[in-house]
């Protein structure tokens, strides 16, 4: 594997790790979409009354 490909892969992995840390911190702060909100949204998929995605509750 060429060195530049390895470095690109490692940079990508580090970016994913940093994004995961941020998302985990948001979860710990209570910034989540509830199961009920997600279920209600998914129930509208494919219908004439399809709604927009639910927002995080905090």
Backbone as CSV, one residue per row, in Angstrom:
resi,resn,N_x,N_y,N_z,CA_x,CA_y,CA_z,C_x,C_y,C_z
1,UNK,0.855,-1.172,0.000,0.000,0.000,0.000,0.905,1.240,0.000
2,UNK,0.677,2.153,-0.932,1.491,3.376,-0.971,1.307,4.198,0.306
3,UNK,2.357,4.895,0.683,2.340,5.673,1.925,1.253,6.737,1.912
4,UNK,1.050,7.401,0.776,0.039,8.461,0.738,-1.369,7.903,0.928
5,UNK,-1.631,6.699,0.427,-2.943,6.070,0.633,-3.139,5.741,2.109
6,UNK,-2.085,5.239,2.731,-2.146,4.931,4.158,-2.434,6.187,4.968
7,UNK,-1.747,7.281,4.651,-1.954,8.537,5.381,-3.375,9.067,5.179
8,UNK,-3.877,8.980,3.955,-5.253,9.419,3.691,-6.242,8.589,4.503
9,UNK,-6.015,7.295,4.575,-6.896,6.407,5.334,-6.850,6.751,6.817
10,UNK,-5.666,6.999,7.338,-5.516,7.355,8.743,-6.163,8.701,9.052
11,UNK,-6.041,9.664,8.153,-6.694,10.964,8.344,-8.209,10.806,8.349
12,UNK,-8.710,9.974,7.461,-10.149,9.715,7.403,-10.620,9.055,8.700
13,UNK,-9.859,8.070,9.179,-10.213,7.403,10.431,-10.206,8.372,11.601
14,UNK,-9.236,9.261,11.642,-9.172,10.246,12.728,-10.362,11.197,12.661
15,UNK,-10.758,11.598,11.460,-11.927,12.460,11.309,-13.175,11.756,11.831
16,UNK,-13.338,10.491,11.496,-14.488,9.730,11.991,-14.457,9.628,13.513
17,UNK,-13.287,9.409,14.075,-13.159,9.334,15.535,-13.562,10.650,16.189
18,UNK,-13.124,11.763,15.622,-13.471,13.067,16.184,-14.973,13.333,16.084
19,UNK,-15.578,12.968,14.960,-17.027,13.132,14.799,-17.781,12.269,15.807
20,UNK,-17.286,11.076,16.059,-17.916,10.190,17.031,-17.869,10.790,18.423
21,UNK,-16.744,11.377,18.788,-16.608,12.025,20.099,-17.614,13.159,20.240
22,UNK,-17.756,13.972,19.204,-18.710,15.088,19.236,-20.131,14.558,19.395
23,UNK,-20.491,13.526,18.624,-21.847,12.969,18.708,-22.099,12.371,20.086
24,UNK,-21.106,11.718,20.665,-21.266,11.135,21.992,-21.489,12.229,23.029
25,UNK,-20.767,13.337,22.903,-20.959,14.461,23.823,-22.373,15.023,23.695
26,UNK,-22.895,15.080,22.476,-24.262,15.548,22.276,-25.255,14.611,22.957
27,UNK,-25.021,13.324,22.865,-25.892,12.352,23.531,-25.859,12.562,25.033
28,UNK,-24.664,12.738,25.583,-24.534,12.955,27.014,-25.240,14.233,27.465
29,UNK,-25.355,15.219,26.567,-26.039,16.472,26.875,-27.547,16.364,26.660
30,UNK,-28.001,15.203,26.207,-29.430,14.998,25.999,-29.935,15.466,24.648
31,UNK,-29.045,15.758,23.726,-29.444,16.195,22.389,-29.690,14.963,21.529
32,UNK,-30.888,14.429,21.640,-31.240,13.194,20.941,-32.637,13.310,20.331
33,UNK,-32.916,12.438,19.396,-34.261,12.285,18.854,-34.863,11.089,19.586
34,UNK,-36.025,11.279,20.181,-36.642,10.192,20.940,-37.144,9.095,20.008
35,UNK,-37.307,7.927,20.578,-37.826,6.791,19.817,-39.225,7.107,19.287
36,UNK,-40.056,7.715,20.122,-41.422,8.041,19.694,-41.430,9.006,18.520
37,UNK,-40.589,10.032,18.587,-40.526,11.012,17.499,-40.053,10.355,16.210
38,UNK,-39.055,9.479,16.322,-38.539,8.794,15.143,-39.592,7.856,14.565
39,UNK,-40.290,7.117,15.414,-41.324,6.195,14.947,-42.450,6.937,14.236
40,UNK,-42.891,8.050,14.819,-43.961,8.837,14.187,-43.524,9.337,12.815
41,UNK,-42.277,9.772,12.713,-41.760,10.265,11.440,-41.713,9.128,10.415
42,UNK,-41.175,7.991,10.822,-41.066,6.864,9.893,-42.435,6.363,9.444
43,UNK,-43.427,6.471,10.325,-44.781,6.047,9.962,-45.362,6.896,8.826
44,UNK,-44.840,8.103,8.623,-45.357,8.969,7.557,-44.690,8.709,6.214
45,UNK,-43.614,7.943,6.212,-42.890,7.687,4.955,-43.798,6.997,3.944
46,UNK,-43.761,7.487,2.713,-44.544,6.892,1.640,-45.998,7.308,1.630
47,UNK,-46.393,8.169,2.563,-47.781,8.630,2.590,-47.871,10.026,1.971
48,UNK,-49.107,10.468,1.743,-49.310,11.821,1.220,-48.972,12.876,2.266
49,UNK,-48.930,12.477,3.532,-48.667,13.412,4.627,-47.273,13.218,5.217
50,UNK,-46.301,12.847,4.356,-44.948,12.614,4.846,-44.409,13.892,5.489
51,UNK,-43.889,13.744,6.709,-43.421,14.917,7.442,-41.900,15.022,7.365
52,UNK,-41.383,16.163,7.806,-39.955,16.380,7.856,-39.327,15.621,9.013
53,UNK,-38.039,15.490,8.964,-37.342,14.740,10.020,-37.522,15.395,11.373
54,UNK,-37.556,14.599,12.415,-37.697,15.164,13.759,-36.398,15.846,14.194
55,UNK,-36.517,16.837,15.027,-35.362,17.558,15.535,-34.939,17.003,16.882
56,UNK,-33.694,17.216,17.218,-33.182,16.768,18.518,-33.880,17.521,19.632
57,UNK,-34.118,16.794,20.690,-34.683,17.405,21.893,-33.539,17.581,22.889
58,UNK,-33.575,18.684,23.595,-32.507,18.879,24.594,-33.073,19.341,25.903
